């Protein structure tokens, strides 16, 4: 996500030779990325059918899916870089003048290019070193999989160079000079940095990292550059280790659910299933005061259980509801505030990508997280509903209760869509499919329902949907890769031990630990976005939670909700700006109106933290 400033868009034919090269480069990365998304669906769906229907497990399926997945992640990261869709914070730079924005744009392109060029030789060495490793089921050399990292990086370097070629020489020169000056300072100050001990972590992972994030450099590359600078400036650790950690971070089979649920969200919108659910809720509640507010909250709960991505959730609900809410007299600032708050509310509703990510990096059962995430989201939804009713400005003079015949018809139309979350949940609980595989059942069901029942499936949109899925997946997975390398560096430095001692020593025992965790993740969610914050800090904090007697699922719900509040809180929360973009509302419209909603969310979070039963009461 970005706000206020975008990376230079892809070149067009009118840009001469740069445009022609960029066009063919785009084809070279987008076509394989789309094919990889489709291949993952077919591989995992075939594995589920073979195992459950024919009782013939495909022993090679997970292995092949893992290989294709790493290629998908790296080609998707390249597509995201080309489209300018890597997550970055531009709220600060966007407030500055055009000249400063131009320099920031050049820095945001040059910094990833430098990072990738520095890591490219170690990445190649790492891939070559995997040649002697043979995959167990397929018997292939592991280089077939590991080569995805350097190949994807080569494409990203090419994309960055083409972007730089379209900028002015002055902007590029300033960006290159700034990066060179920082590199010289790190190299010449090696002795002083080593002498600082762990205080050098503040310099690299607070000052340098924070400056990069605030300057609008994509967050994934900020993580990577801070890690590389730390290792070069304070140790003799070879950079090949960073390449290995990135491979490890992007290779977890659990993360396969990320692109699959993103694709599912697109298909739910494309087939009209999301609209059918919203229409049913509107027929049921649209006539009461605040009824459309309730519909928005209920729709976000339902759609969150399908798409797994907050941006996709809001994009599915907002175009259907917001125009009608405005027509009934609700100020656009009020509606966009409720939309943003509902995004934060639904962070724990399965199959949230954050749940999947935190389960992967912290070693928590995905099934337990899916079970534990429902009730906390419902608690926050009920509190928001109370506030939304009080703040409703709806004019209902001409709005009548829908006849029961209309409600029944809307229910009948929406029923196939309403069954989708139940299908996903049941398949996991019954053991029909894993949390990773279940998304493929949802995809197959959605495609079938769209073609047979709703008779709405735009095949022409499918290639674009596959490319968009790859781009968003690549952006998320590349962040996880670089954050894994950063987390390793922090752990090796002794930071994890020091953090554990500090957090464990907080007054109040586990309650003090929960409160400081809430405060920390509200800030982290605002500055770093959700998934990067989780990947970076969850492996460090979950062992402390277990040590203090905090149930891991309960702790996951607390920090996910805290992160969600930060993510949707202005002026830095990227989710807030995403909601404004989707709702086509100026961010200024909601700046004063959103705070009561965030206050209610914080109250609900404290309630969830104080009552662990909301998170773990239904665990078996």
C-alpha positions as CSV (number, residue, x, y, z in Angstrom):
1,X,0.0,0.0,0.0
2,X,1.1,3.6,-0.5
3,X,-0.5,6.9,0.2
4,X,0.1,10.2,-1.5
5,X,3.0,9.2,-3.7
6,X,3.5,6.3,-6.2
7,X,6.6,4.8,-7.7
8,X,7.1,5.8,-11.4
9,X,4.5,3.7,-13.3
10,X,5.3,1.3,-16.1
11,X,6.6,2.8,-19.3
12,X,4.4,3.1,-22.3
13,X,5.1,2.8,-26.0
14,X,5.3,6.6,-26.1
15,X,8.5,6.4,-24.0
16,X,10.5,5.2,-27.0
17,X,13.1,2.5,-26.5
18,X,12.5,2.5,-22.8
19,X,8.8,1.8,-23.3
20,X,9.5,-1.0,-25.7
21,X,12.0,-2.7,-23.4
22,X,9.7,-2.2,-20.4
23,X,6.7,-3.7,-22.3
24,X,8.6,-6.9,-23.2
25,X,10.2,-7.1,-19.7
26,X,6.7,-6.9,-18.3
27,X,5.5,-9.7,-20.5
28,X,8.5,-11.8,-19.4
29,X,7.6,-11.5,-15.7
30,X,3.8,-11.2,-15.7
31,X,3.1,-14.3,-17.9
32,X,5.2,-16.7,-15.8
33,X,3.8,-15.1,-12.6
34,X,0.2,-15.6,-13.7
35,X,1.0,-19.2,-14.8
36,X,2.6,-19.9,-11.4
37,X,-0.6,-18.7,-9.6
38,X,-2.8,-21.0,-11.7
39,X,-0.3,-23.9,-11.3
40,X,-0.5,-23.6,-7.5
41,X,-4.3,-23.9,-7.6
42,X,-4.2,-26.9,-9.9
43,X,-1.4,-28.7,-7.9
44,X,-3.0,-28.3,-4.5
45,X,-6.6,-28.9,-5.7
46,X,-5.4,-32.1,-7.4
47,X,-3.7,-33.2,-4.2
48,X,-6.8,-32.7,-2.2
49,X,-9.0,-34.6,-4.7
50,X,-6.5,-37.4,-5.1
51,X,-6.2,-37.8,-1.3
52,X,-9.8,-37.3,-0.2
53,X,-11.7,-38.7,-3.2
54,X,-9.4,-41.5,-4.5
55,X,-7.4,-42.1,-1.4
56,X,-4.2,-41.8,-3.4
57,X,-2.0,-39.1,-1.9
58,X,0.4,-37.4,-4.3
59,X,3.6,-37.5,-2.4
60,X,5.3,-35.1,-4.8
61,X,2.5,-32.4,-4.7
62,X,3.8,-30.4,-1.7
63,X,7.3,-30.5,-3.1
64,X,6.3,-29.3,-6.5
65,X,4.0,-26.6,-5.0
66,X,6.9,-25.4,-2.8
67,X,9.2,-25.0,-5.9
68,X,6.5,-23.2,-7.9
69,X,5.7,-21.1,-4.9
70,X,9.2,-19.6,-4.6
71,X,9.2,-18.7,-8.3
72,X,5.8,-17.2,-7.8
73,X,7.0,-15.1,-4.9
74,X,10.0,-13.7,-6.7
75,X,8.3,-13.1,-10.1
76,X,5.4,-11.6,-8.1
77,X,7.9,-9.3,-6.3
78,X,9.2,-8.2,-9.7
79,X,5.7,-7.5,-11.0
80,X,4.9,-5.5,-7.8
81,X,8.0,-3.4,-8.3
82,X,7.1,-2.7,-11.9
83,X,3.5,-1.7,-10.9
84,X,4.7,0.3,-7.9
85,X,2.7,-1.8,-5.5
86,X,5.3,-2.7,-2.9
87,X,4.2,-1.5,0.5
88,X,5.6,1.9,1.4
89,X,4.7,4.8,3.6
90,X,4.5,8.1,1.7
91,X,2.3,10.1,4.1
92,X,5.2,12.4,5.1
93,X,6.8,12.8,1.7
94,X,3.4,13.5,0.2
95,X,3.1,16.6,2.3
96,X,6.3,18.1,0.9
97,X,6.9,20.1,-2.3
98,X,7.2,18.6,-5.8
99,X,11.0,18.9,-5.9
100,X,11.4,17.0,-2.7
101,X,9.0,14.4,-3.9
102,X,11.0,14.0,-7.1
103,X,14.2,13.3,-5.0
104,X,12.3,10.9,-2.8
105,X,11.0,9.1,-5.9
106,X,14.5,8.6,-7.2
107,X,15.7,7.4,-3.8
108,X,12.8,4.9,-3.6
109,X,13.9,3.4,-6.9
110,X,17.6,3.6,-6.4
111,X,17.7,2.0,-2.9
112,X,16.1,-1.3,-4.0
113,X,18.4,-1.4,-7.0
114,X,21.5,-1.0,-4.8
115,X,20.2,-3.6,-2.3
116,X,19.6,-6.2,-5.1
117,X,22.9,-5.5,-6.8
118,X,24.8,-6.0,-3.5
119,X,23.0,-9.3,-2.8
120,X,23.0,-10.7,-6.4
121,X,26.4,-12.4,-6.2
122,X,25.7,-14.0,-2.8
123,X,22.3,-15.1,-4.1
124,X,23.9,-16.8,-7.1
125,X,26.5,-18.4,-4.9
126,X,23.7,-19.7,-2.6
127,X,21.7,-21.1,-5.5
128,X,24.8,-22.8,-6.9
129,X,25.6,-24.3,-3.4
130,X,22.1,-25.9,-3.5
131,X,23.1,-28.0,-6.5
132,X,24.2,-31.0,-4.4
133,X,20.9,-31.0,-2.5
134,X,18.3,-33.3,-4.0
135,X,14.6,-32.9,-3.4
136,X,13.2,-36.1,-1.7
137,X,10.2,-36.9,-3.9
138,X,11.0,-35.5,-7.3
139,X,14.7,-36.1,-7.2
140,X,15.5,-32.6,-8.6
141,X,18.5,-30.5,-7.7
142,X,17.4,-27.9,-5.1
143,X,19.0,-25.2,-7.4
144,X,15.8,-25.5,-9.5
145,X,14.0,-23.9,-6.5
146,X,16.7,-21.7,-5.1
147,X,17.5,-20.1,-8.5
148,X,14.2,-18.2,-8.2
149,X,15.7,-15.7,-5.8
150,X,18.6,-14.5,-8.1
151,X,16.4,-14.7,-11.2
152,X,13.7,-12.5,-9.6
153,X,16.4,-10.1,-8.4
154,X,17.8,-9.7,-11.9
155,X,14.4,-8.8,-13.2
156,X,13.9,-6.3,-10.4
157,X,17.3,-4.7,-11.1
158,X,16.4,-4.3,-14.7
159,X,13.0,-2.7,-13.8
160,X,14.7,-0.3,-11.4
161,X,17.3,0.7,-14.0
162,X,14.5,1.4,-16.5
163,X,12.7,3.6,-13.9
164,X,15.9,5.5,-13.2
165,X,16.5,6.1,-16.9
166,X,13.2,7.9,-17.0
167,X,14.1,10.3,-14.2
168,X,16.1,13.5,-14.4
169,X,19.9,13.2,-14.0
170,X,19.8,15.6,-11.0
171,X,17.4,13.5,-9.0
172,X,19.2,10.3,-9.8
173,X,22.6,11.9,-8.9
174,X,21.3,13.2,-5.5
175,X,19.9,9.7,-4.7
176,X,23.1,8.0,-5.7
177,X,25.2,10.5,-3.8
178,X,23.2,10.0,-0.6
179,X,23.4,6.2,-0.8
180,X,27.2,6.4,-1.5
181,X,27.7,8.8,1.4
182,X,25.9,6.4,3.7
183,X,27.9,3.4,2.5
184,X,31.2,5.3,3.0
185,X,30.1,6.3,6.5
186,X,29.3,2.7,7.4
187,X,32.6,1.4,5.9
188,X,34.8,4.1,7.4
189,X,33.1,3.9,10.8
190,X,33.4,0.1,11.2
191,X,35.6,0.3,14.3
192,X,33.5,2.8,16.0
193,X,30.3,0.9,15.2
194,X,31.8,-2.4,16.7
195,X,32.9,-0.5,19.8
196,X,29.3,0.7,20.3
197,X,28.2,-2.8,21.1
198,X,24.4,-3.4,20.8
199,X,23.8,0.4,20.7
200,X,24.6,0.2,17.0
201,X,21.3,-1.6,16.6
202,X,19.6,1.7,17.3
203,X,21.6,3.3,14.5
204,X,20.8,0.7,11.9
205,X,17.4,-0.6,12.9
206,X,15.9,2.6,14.3
207,X,17.6,5.6,12.7
208,X,18.5,4.2,9.3
209,X,15.5,2.0,8.9
210,X,13.1,4.7,10.1
211,X,14.6,7.3,7.8
212,X,14.2,4.9,4.8
213,X,10.5,4.2,5.7
214,X,9.7,7.9,6.2
215,X,11.5,8.8,2.9
216,X,9.1,6.4,1.1
217,X,11.5,3.6,0.3
218,X,9.5,0.4,0.0
219,X,9.4,-1.3,3.4
220,X,10.8,-4.6,2.2
221,X,13.9,-3.0,0.9
222,X,14.3,-0.9,4.0
223,X,14.5,-4.1,6.0
224,X,17.0,-5.5,3.6
225,X,19.3,-2.5,3.4
226,X,19.3,-2.1,7.2
227,X,20.3,-5.7,7.6
228,X,23.0,-5.6,4.9
229,X,24.4,-2.3,6.3
230,X,24.5,-3.8,9.8
231,X,26.3,-7.0,8.7
232,X,28.9,-5.1,6.6
233,X,29.5,-2.5,9.3
234,X,29.7,-4.6,12.4
235,X,30.7,-8.2,11.4
236,X,32.4,-10.4,8.9
237,X,29.2,-12.5,8.2
238,X,29.0,-13.3,4.5
239,X,25.9,-11.8,2.7
240,X,25.1,-15.3,1.4
241,X,23.5,-15.8,4.8
242,X,21.0,-13.1,4.0
243,X,20.2,-14.7,0.7
244,X,19.6,-18.0,2.6
245,X,17.4,-16.4,5.2
246,X,15.3,-14.7,2.5
247,X,14.9,-18.0,0.8
248,X,13.8,-19.6,4.1
249,X,11.4,-16.8,4.9
250,X,9.6,-17.0,1.5
251,X,9.6,-20.8,1.3
252,X,7.2,-21.8,4.2
253,X,4.5,-24.0,2.7
254,X,2.0,-22.4,5.1
255,X,2.4,-19.1,3.2
256,X,1.1,-20.8,0.1
257,X,-2.3,-19.7,1.4
258,X,-1.4,-16.0,0.8
259,X,-1.7,-16.0,-3.0
260,X,-4.6,-18.5,-3.0
261,X,-6.7,-16.5,-0.6
262,X,-5.9,-13.3,-2.5
263,X,-7.1,-14.9,-5.7
264,X,-10.2,-16.2,-3.9
265,X,-11.0,-12.6,-2.8
266,X,-10.8,-11.4,-6.4
267,X,-13.0,-14.2,-7.7
268,X,-15.7,-13.5,-5.0
269,X,-15.9,-10.0,-6.2
270,X,-15.8,-10.9,-9.9
271,X,-18.6,-13.5,-9.7
272,X,-20.9,-11.1,-7.8
273,X,-21.0,-13.3,-4.7
274,X,-19.9,-10.4,-2.5
275,X,-22.6,-8.2,-3.9
276,X,-25.2,-10.9,-3.2
277,X,-24.2,-11.1,0.4
278,X,-24.4,-7.3,0.8
279,X,-27.8,-7.1,-0.9
280,X,-29.2,-9.7,1.4
281,X,-28.0,-7.9,4.5
282,X,-29.4,-4.6,3.1
283,X,-32.8,-6.1,2.5
284,X,-32.8,-7.4,6.1
285,X,-31.5,-4.3,7.9
286,X,-31.6,-1.4,5.5
287,X,-34.9,0.1,6.9
288,X,-33.7,0.6,10.5
289,X,-31.8,3.5,11.9
290,X,-28.1,2.9,11.2
291,X,-29.1,-0.1,9.2
292,X,-26.6,0.4,6.4
293,X,-23.9,0.8,9.1
294,X,-24.8,-2.6,10.4
295,X,-24.8,-4.0,6.9
296,X,-21.3,-2.6,6.3
297,X,-20.0,-4.2,9.5
298,X,-21.8,-7.5,8.8
299,X,-20.5,-7.6,5.2
300,X,-16.9,-7.0,6.4
301,X,-17.2,-9.9,8.8
302,X,-18.5,-12.2,6.0
303,X,-16.2,-11.1,3.3
304,X,-13.2,-11.2,5.6
305,X,-13.9,-14.8,6.1
306,X,-13.5,-15.4,2.4
307,X,-10.9,-13.1,0.9
308,X,-8.3,-12.9,3.8
309,X,-7.0,-9.5,2.6
310,X,-8.3,-6.3,4.1
311,X,-7.9,-4.3,0.9
312,X,-9.9,-6.9,-1.1
313,X,-12.5,-6.9,1.7
314,X,-13.0,-3.1,1.5
315,X,-13.0,-3.1,-2.3
316,X,-15.7,-5.7,-2.3
317,X,-18.0,-3.9,0.1
318,X,-17.4,-0.2,-0.4
319,X,-18.6,0.3,-4.1
320,X,-21.9,-1.4,-3.2
321,X,-22.7,0.4,0.1
322,X,-21.0,3.8,0.3
323,X,-23.0,5.5,-2.5
324,X,-26.3,4.4,-0.9
325,X,-25.1,5.5,2.6
326,X,-24.2,8.9,1.2
327,X,-27.6,9.2,-0.5
328,X,-29.3,8.6,2.8
329,X,-27.5,11.6,4.4
330,X,-24.4,10.1,6.0
331,X,-21.4,12.4,5.6
332,X,-18.6,10.8,3.5
333,X,-16.1,11.3,6.3
334,X,-18.4,9.3,8.6
335,X,-18.8,6.4,6.2
336,X,-15.1,6.2,5.3
337,X,-14.2,6.3,9.1
338,X,-16.6,3.3,9.7
339,X,-15.1,1.5,6.7
340,X,-11.6,1.9,8.0
341,X,-12.6,0.9,11.5
342,X,-14.4,-2.2,10.2
343,X,-11.1,-3.1,8.4
344,X,-9.3,-3.0,11.7
345,X,-12.1,-4.9,13.4
346,X,-12.0,-7.8,11.0
347,X,-8.2,-8.4,11.2
348,X,-8.7,-11.6,13.2
349,X,-11.6,-13.1,11.1
350,X,-10.3,-16.2,9.4
351,X,-8.8,-16.7,6.9
352,X,-6.9,-13.4,7.5
353,X,-3.5,-13.3,5.9
354,X,-2.1,-12.0,9.1
355,X,-3.3,-15.1,10.9
356,X,-1.6,-17.3,8.4
357,X,1.6,-15.3,8.5
358,X,1.8,-15.2,12.3
359,X,1.1,-19.0,12.5
360,X,3.9,-19.5,10.1
361,X,6.6,-17.4,11.8
362,X,5.6,-18.0,15.4
363,X,4.8,-21.8,15.1
364,X,1.2,-21.5,16.2
365,X,-1.5,-23.8,14.8
366,X,-3.4,-22.2,11.9
367,X,-6.5,-24.2,12.8
368,X,-6.4,-22.8,16.4
369,X,-5.9,-19.3,15.1
370,X,-8.9,-19.7,12.7
371,X,-11.0,-20.8,15.6
372,X,-9.8,-18.2,18.1
373,X,-10.1,-15.3,15.7
374,X,-13.9,-15.3,15.2
375,X,-15.2,-14.1,18.6
376,X,-12.8,-11.2,19.1
377,X,-13.9,-9.8,15.7
378,X,-17.5,-10.2,16.7
379,X,-16.9,-8.4,20.0
380,X,-15.4,-5.4,18.2
381,X,-18.2,-5.5,15.6
382,X,-20.9,-5.3,18.3
383,X,-19.1,-2.3,20.0
384,X,-18.8,-0.5,16.7
385,X,-22.4,-1.2,15.9
386,X,-23.5,0.6,19.1
387,X,-21.4,3.6,18.2
388,X,-22.4,3.6,14.6
389,X,-26.1,3.7,15.5
390,X,-25.5,6.7,17.7
391,X,-23.6,8.5,15.0
392,X,-25.9,7.6,12.2
393,X,-27.2,10.4,10.0
394,X,-29.5,8.3,7.8
395,X,-32.7,9.9,6.5
396,X,-35.3,7.1,6.5
397,X,-38.5,9.0,5.7
398,X,-38.8,7.2,2.3
399,X,-37.2,3.9,3.3
400,X,-39.6,1.1,4.1
401,X,-39.0,-2.4,5.4
402,X,-38.4,-4.8,2.6
403,X,-41.3,-7.3,2.1
404,X,-40.5,-10.8,3.4
405,X,-40.7,-12.0,-0.2
406,X,-37.8,-9.7,-1.2
407,X,-35.8,-10.8,1.9
408,X,-36.4,-14.5,1.0
409,X,-35.4,-13.9,-2.6
410,X,-32.2,-12.0,-1.5
411,X,-31.4,-14.9,0.9
412,X,-31.9,-17.4,-1.8
413,X,-29.6,-15.5,-4.1
414,X,-27.0,-15.0,-1.4
415,X,-27.1,-18.5,0.0
416,X,-24.4,-20.0,-2.2
417,X,-22.1,-17.1,-1.3
418,X,-23.0,-17.4,2.5
419,X,-22.1,-21.1,2.4
420,X,-18.5,-20.3,1.3
421,X,-17.1,-19.3,4.7
422,X,-18.8,-22.4,6.1
423,X,-17.2,-24.6,3.5
424,X,-13.8,-23.2,4.3
425,X,-14.2,-23.7,8.0
426,X,-15.7,-27.2,7.8
427,X,-13.0,-28.4,5.4
428,X,-10.2,-27.4,7.8
429,X,-12.0,-28.8,11.0
430,X,-13.0,-32.1,9.3
431,X,-9.5,-32.7,8.0
432,X,-10.6,-32.7,4.3
433,X,-7.9,-30.1,3.5
434,X,-5.1,-28.2,5.4
435,X,-5.3,-24.5,6.0
436,X,-3.2,-24.0,2.9
437,X,-5.2,-26.4,0.7
438,X,-8.6,-25.2,1.7
439,X,-8.4,-22.0,-0.3
440,X,-8.3,-24.1,-3.5
441,X,-11.6,-25.7,-2.5
442,X,-13.0,-22.2,-2.1
443,X,-11.6,-21.2,-5.5
444,X,-13.1,-24.2,-7.2
445,X,-16.5,-23.6,-5.4
446,X,-16.5,-19.9,-6.4
447,X,-15.7,-20.5,-10.0
448,X,-18.4,-23.2,-10.2
449,X,-20.9,-21.0,-8.4
450,X,-20.0,-18.0,-10.6
451,X,-20.5,-20.0,-13.9
452,X,-23.5,-22.2,-13.0
453,X,-25.5,-20.2,-10.3
454,X,-24.7,-16.5,-10.8
455,X,-23.8,-16.9,-14.5
456,X,-21.2,-14.2,-14.0
457,X,-17.6,-15.0,-14.7
458,X,-15.6,-12.6,-16.9
459,X,-13.0,-14.8,-18.5
460,X,-11.3,-11.8,-20.0
461,X,-10.6,-10.4,-16.5
462,X,-8.9,-13.6,-15.4
463,X,-5.4,-12.9,-16.7
464,X,-5.4,-9.5,-15.0
465,X,-6.7,-11.0,-11.8
466,X,-3.9,-13.6,-11.8
467,X,-1.3,-10.9,-12.4
468,X,-2.7,-8.7,-9.6
469,X,-2.7,-11.8,-7.3
470,X,1.0,-12.4,-8.1
471,X,1.9,-8.8,-7.6
472,X,0.2,-8.5,-4.1
473,X,1.5,-11.9,-3.1
474,X,5.0,-11.0,-4.2
475,X,5.0,-7.8,-2.3
476,X,3.9,-9.6,0.9
477,X,6.2,-12.5,0.5
478,X,9.3,-10.4,-0.3
479,X,8.7,-8.4,2.9
480,X,8.5,-11.7,4.8
481,X,11.8,-12.7,3.2
482,X,13.7,-9.5,4.0
483,X,12.2,-9.3,7.5
484,X,13.3,-12.9,8.1
485,X,16.8,-11.9,7.4
486,X,16.5,-8.8,9.6
487,X,15.0,-10.9,12.4
488,X,18.0,-13.3,12.1
489,X,20.4,-10.4,12.4
490,X,18.6,-9.0,15.5
491,X,18.7,-12.5,17.1
492,X,22.4,-13.0,16.4
493,X,23.2,-9.7,17.9
494,X,21.7,-10.7,21.3
495,X,18.8,-8.3,20.8
496,X,16.2,-11.0,21.3
497,X,17.7,-11.9,24.7
498,X,17.8,-8.3,25.8
499,X,14.2,-7.7,24.6
500,X,13.0,-10.8,26.4
501,X,14.5,-9.6,29.7
502,X,13.0,-6.2,29.3
503,X,9.5,-7.4,28.4
504,X,9.5,-10.2,31.0
505,X,10.6,-7.6,33.6
506,X,7.7,-5.3,33.0
507,X,5.7,-4.5,36.2
508,X,2.4,-6.4,36.4
509,X,3.6,-9.7,35.1
510,X,1.6,-10.9,32.1
511,X,-0.9,-8.1,32.3
512,X,1.9,-5.5,32.1
513,X,3.4,-7.5,29.2
514,X,0.0,-7.5,27.3
515,X,-0.3,-3.7,27.8
516,X,3.1,-2.9,26.6
517,X,2.5,-5.3,23.6
518,X,-0.7,-3.4,22.8
519,X,1.1,-0.1,22.8
520,X,4.0,-1.4,20.8
521,X,1.9,-3.0,18.1
522,X,-0.3,0.0,17.7
523,X,2.8,2.0,16.9
524,X,4.3,-0.8,14.7
525,X,1.1,-1.3,12.8
526,X,1.0,2.4,12.0
527,X,4.6,2.7,10.9
528,X,5.5,-0.7,9.4
529,X,2.2,-2.1,8.2
530,X,0.8,-5.4,9.6
531,X,2.7,-8.3,8.1
532,X,6.2,-6.8,8.3
533,X,5.7,-6.0,12.0
534,X,4.4,-9.5,12.7
535,X,7.2,-11.2,10.8
536,X,9.9,-9.1,12.5
537,X,8.7,-9.3,16.1
538,X,6.4,-12.3,16.5
539,X,9.3,-14.8,16.7
540,X,10.9,-12.7,19.5
541,X,7.8,-12.0,21.6
542,X,5.8,-15.3,21.5
543,X,8.4,-17.2,23.6
544,X,8.1,-14.4,26.2
545,X,4.3,-14.7,26.2
546,X,4.5,-18.5,26.7
547,X,7.1,-17.9,29.5
548,X,4.6,-15.5,31.3
549,X,1.7,-17.9,30.9
550,X,-0.1,-16.1,28.1
551,X,-1.8,-18.5,25.8
552,X,-0.3,-18.2,22.3
553,X,-3.6,-17.9,20.5
554,X,-4.8,-15.2,23.0
555,X,-1.6,-13.3,22.5
556,X,-1.9,-13.5,18.8
557,X,-5.4,-12.0,18.9
558,X,-4.3,-9.1,21.1
559,X,-1.3,-8.1,19.0
560,X,-3.2,-8.6,15.7
561,X,-6.0,-6.3,16.8
562,X,-3.5,-3.8,18.2
563,X,-1.7,-3.8,14.9
564,X,-5.0,-3.3,13.1
565,X,-5.8,-0.2,15.1
566,X,-2.4,1.3,14.2
567,X,-2.7,0.2,10.5
568,X,-6.0,2.2,10.2
569,X,-5.1,5.2,12.4
570,X,-4.2,8.4,10.6
571,X,-1.9,10.2,10.0
572,X,0.5,7.3,9.3
573,X,-1.7,4.2,9.1
574,X,-1.6,2.9,5.5
575,X,-4.9,1.1,5.9
576,X,-6.7,4.4,6.4
577,X,-5.4,5.8,3.2
578,X,-6.3,2.5,1.4
579,X,-9.9,2.9,2.7
580,X,-10.0,6.5,1.4
581,X,-8.7,5.4,-2.0
582,X,-11.2,2.6,-2.3
583,X,-14.1,4.8,-1.1
584,X,-12.9,7.7,-3.4
585,X,-13.0,10.1,-0.4
586,X,-10.3,12.7,0.5
587,X,-8.3,11.6,3.6
588,X,-9.1,14.9,5.2
589,X,-12.8,14.1,5.3
590,X,-12.3,11.4,8.0
591,X,-9.4,12.8,10.0
592,X,-11.6,14.2,12.7
593,X,-14.5,11.7,12.6
594,X,-12.5,8.4,12.9
595,X,-11.2,8.9,16.4
596,X,-14.4,7.8,18.2
597,X,-14.3,4.6,16.2
598,X,-10.7,4.0,17.0
599,X,-11.5,4.7,20.7
600,X,-14.2,2.0,20.6
601,X,-11.8,-0.4,18.9
602,X,-9.2,0.2,21.7
603,X,-11.8,-0.4,24.3
604,X,-12.8,-3.6,22.7
605,X,-9.1,-4.6,22.4
606,X,-8.6,-4.1,26.2
607,X,-11.8,-6.2,26.8
608,X,-10.4,-9.0,24.6
609,X,-7.0,-8.8,26.3
610,X,-8.6,-8.9,29.8
611,X,-10.9,-11.8,29.0
612,X,-8.9,-14.6,27.4
613,X,-12.0,-16.7,26.9
614,X,-13.0,-14.6,23.9
615,X,-9.8,-15.9,22.1
616,X,-9.5,-19.5,23.5
617,X,-12.9,-20.4,24.8
618,X,-13.8,-22.5,21.8
619,X,-10.4,-24.3,21.4
620,X,-10.5,-28.0,22.0
